[in-house]
């Protein structure tokens, strides 16, 4: 990947990020293996979907939509009200990996995102954190 091209551009800009996030939430909503993480979300996933889209836009080098609307992400603090353990982090990653496999064509970007998002998902853990 060219250093002057952002991951946001490689993924396809706004349309690419929206496609990825929409597929992620479709998978979360339908995969039995994602039940634990799904039950932490509201019935209507549209608000969660929009927030993840805004966050990932900035995270990937595009417009800082989340920061402009909500301020600093403070992701761990924002997720503290939800019991997130190893199982929930892995369920989140299962959905994200499947969505990335379908929606992110660039192998290098997909590999880099997998590592970064896996680290982030496990950073959100606030129960059974001392366990592997």
Buried (B, 14 or more C-beta within 10 A) or exposed (E): EEEEEBBBBBBBBBEBBBBBBBBBBBBBEEBEBBEBBBEBBEEEBEEBBBBBBBBBBBBBBBBBBBBEEEEEBEEEEBBEEBEBBBBBBBBBBBBBBBBBEEBBEBEEBBEEBBEEBBEBBBBBBBEEEEEE
